[in-house]
């Protein structure tokens, strides 16, 4: 309903500058997964850098909006559940996070961390935007201090963490750009 009524305050309408900077400095190519892709603006940016992109969402309305925006890149879109979809045996090099974790109730976070670890081989990267804060309720569901390292720390190492200086109002002052590498 939110996508059909255009009530999507987390949707910036464009590719975030932090992702553009990351893509400009990192090697090109590989396979990337975008769970809970929503409008999927980032599909084009990854594809133009030589990545094989897979973007999944369970919302048909979100995928309709993404299809309109992506043109020929719409073939990267899948309708399904991130937690149960069979993505095949080929691993992903990158999993890109953009407000998906913040949309999930905290009771699902352990399953998220397990699924991400399952889909990324050692050396694979979890990159993107994580919402931190002390607010209760949601969405967005904010990560409390130390919560993300507790969820990922055993299987991942954080190598980058920076507060996002300009964010959509719903995430303002809470959104961090982070890069995590899957441990051996």
C-alpha positions as CSV (number, residue, x, y, z in Angstrom):
1,X,0.0,0.0,0.0
2,X,2.8,2.4,0.8
3,X,4.4,2.1,-2.6
4,X,1.0,2.4,-4.4
5,X,0.2,5.5,-2.4
6,X,3.7,6.9,-2.6
7,X,4.1,7.0,1.2
8,X,7.7,5.9,1.2
9,X,9.7,8.4,3.4
10,X,12.8,6.2,3.3
11,X,13.0,6.5,-0.5
12,X,15.5,9.3,-1.4
13,X,14.6,9.1,-5.1
14,X,18.2,8.5,-6.2
15,X,21.4,6.6,-5.6
16,X,23.1,7.7,-2.3
17,X,26.4,9.5,-2.7
18,X,28.2,7.2,-0.3
19,X,27.4,4.2,-2.6
20,X,28.6,6.2,-5.7
21,X,31.9,7.0,-3.9
22,X,32.3,3.3,-2.9
23,X,31.7,2.2,-6.5
24,X,34.2,4.8,-7.8
25,X,37.0,3.5,-5.6
26,X,36.4,-0.2,-5.6
27,X,37.2,-2.8,-8.3
28,X,34.4,-3.5,-10.7
29,X,32.5,-6.6,-11.3
30,X,31.3,-9.5,-9.3
31,X,27.8,-10.5,-8.2
32,X,25.7,-8.3,-5.9
33,X,22.4,-8.9,-4.1
34,X,20.1,-6.1,-3.1
35,X,17.5,-7.5,-0.6
36,X,14.3,-5.5,0.0
37,X,15.3,-3.5,-3.1
38,X,12.2,-1.2,-3.1
39,X,12.6,1.3,-6.0
40,X,16.0,-0.3,-6.8
41,X,17.8,2.9,-8.0
42,X,21.1,1.3,-7.2
43,X,20.7,-1.6,-9.7
44,X,21.8,0.7,-12.6
45,X,24.9,2.0,-10.7
46,X,26.1,-1.5,-9.9
47,X,25.3,-2.8,-13.4
48,X,27.2,0.1,-15.1
49,X,30.2,-0.9,-13.0
50,X,30.1,-4.4,-14.4
51,X,28.3,-6.2,-11.6
52,X,25.8,-9.0,-12.1
53,X,22.9,-7.6,-10.0
54,X,20.1,-9.5,-8.3
55,X,17.5,-7.3,-6.6
56,X,14.6,-8.9,-4.6
57,X,11.5,-7.6,-2.9
58,X,8.3,-9.2,-1.7
59,X,6.2,-6.1,-2.6
60,X,4.8,-6.3,-6.2
61,X,4.1,-2.5,-6.0
62,X,7.7,-1.8,-5.2
63,X,8.9,-3.9,-8.1
64,X,6.4,-2.2,-10.4
65,X,7.9,1.2,-9.4
66,X,11.4,-0.2,-9.8
67,X,10.6,-1.6,-13.3
68,X,9.4,1.8,-14.5
69,X,12.6,3.5,-13.2
70,X,15.1,0.9,-14.4
71,X,14.3,0.5,-18.1
72,X,16.5,-2.3,-19.5
73,X,18.0,-3.1,-16.0
74,X,14.6,-4.3,-14.8
75,X,15.7,-7.9,-15.6
76,X,17.7,-7.8,-12.3
77,X,14.4,-7.7,-10.3
78,X,13.0,-10.8,-8.5
79,X,9.7,-11.1,-6.7
80,X,10.2,-13.2,-3.6
81,X,11.2,-13.6,0.0
82,X,14.9,-12.9,0.8
83,X,14.8,-15.4,3.6
84,X,13.6,-18.4,1.6
85,X,14.4,-17.6,-2.1
86,X,16.8,-20.0,-3.7
87,X,19.4,-17.8,-5.3
88,X,21.4,-20.8,-6.7
89,X,24.8,-22.1,-5.9
90,X,26.8,-19.2,-7.2
91,X,27.8,-17.0,-4.2
92,X,27.5,-13.2,-4.0
93,X,30.5,-10.9,-3.7
94,X,28.5,-8.1,-2.2
95,X,25.2,-7.8,-0.4
96,X,24.0,-4.2,-0.4
97,X,21.9,-3.0,2.5
98,X,19.6,0.0,2.1
99,X,16.9,0.3,4.8
100,X,16.0,-3.4,4.6
101,X,17.2,-4.3,8.1
102,X,15.5,-1.2,9.5
103,X,12.3,-2.4,8.0
104,X,12.5,-5.7,9.8
105,X,11.3,-6.2,13.4
106,X,14.2,-6.9,15.7
107,X,12.9,-10.5,16.2
108,X,14.0,-11.1,12.5
109,X,17.5,-9.7,12.9
110,X,19.2,-12.9,13.9
111,X,17.7,-14.6,10.8
112,X,18.9,-11.7,8.7
113,X,22.5,-12.0,10.0
114,X,22.4,-15.8,9.4
115,X,21.1,-15.4,5.9
116,X,23.6,-12.7,4.9
117,X,26.4,-15.0,6.2
118,X,25.0,-17.9,4.2
119,X,24.9,-15.9,1.0
120,X,28.4,-14.3,1.3
121,X,31.5,-16.5,1.1
122,X,34.7,-15.6,3.1
123,X,35.9,-12.2,1.8
124,X,32.4,-11.2,0.6
125,X,31.2,-7.8,1.6
126,X,28.1,-6.5,3.3
127,X,28.0,-2.9,2.4
128,X,25.4,-0.1,2.8
129,X,23.4,1.9,5.2
130,X,22.4,0.9,8.8
131,X,20.1,2.9,11.0
132,X,21.3,3.4,14.6
133,X,19.4,5.0,17.5
134,X,17.7,4.5,20.8
135,X,14.1,4.9,19.5
136,X,11.6,2.2,20.3
137,X,9.0,0.9,17.8
138,X,9.3,1.3,14.1
139,X,9.8,1.0,11.3
140,X,12.4,2.1,11.0
141,X,13.7,-0.2,13.7
142,X,16.9,1.3,14.9
143,X,20.0,-0.6,16.0
144,X,20.9,0.1,19.6
145,X,24.6,0.8,20.5
146,X,26.7,-2.4,20.0
147,X,23.8,-4.4,18.5
148,X,25.1,-4.7,14.9
149,X,28.5,-6.0,16.1
150,X,26.7,-8.5,18.3
151,X,24.7,-9.7,15.3
152,X,27.5,-9.8,12.7
153,X,30.7,-9.7,14.7
154,X,31.3,-13.4,14.9
155,X,31.1,-13.9,11.2
156,X,32.0,-10.4,9.9
157,X,34.6,-7.7,10.5
158,X,33.6,-4.0,10.2
159,X,36.2,-2.1,8.2
160,X,34.3,1.1,7.6
161,X,31.7,3.1,9.6
162,X,30.8,6.7,8.9
163,X,27.7,8.8,9.8
164,X,25.8,9.8,6.7
165,X,25.9,13.6,6.6
166,X,22.8,14.1,4.4
167,X,20.0,11.6,4.7
168,X,16.2,11.4,4.2
169,X,14.4,13.0,7.2
170,X,13.3,9.6,8.7
171,X,16.9,8.5,9.0
172,X,18.5,11.9,9.7
173,X,21.4,11.7,12.2
174,X,20.9,7.9,12.5
175,X,22.1,6.5,9.2
176,X,25.7,5.0,8.9
177,X,27.5,3.9,5.8
178,X,29.2,0.6,6.8
179,X,31.4,-2.0,5.1
180,X,31.7,-5.5,6.7
181,X,33.9,-8.3,5.3
182,X,32.9,-12.0,5.8
183,X,35.5,-13.8,7.9
184,X,37.1,-17.1,6.9
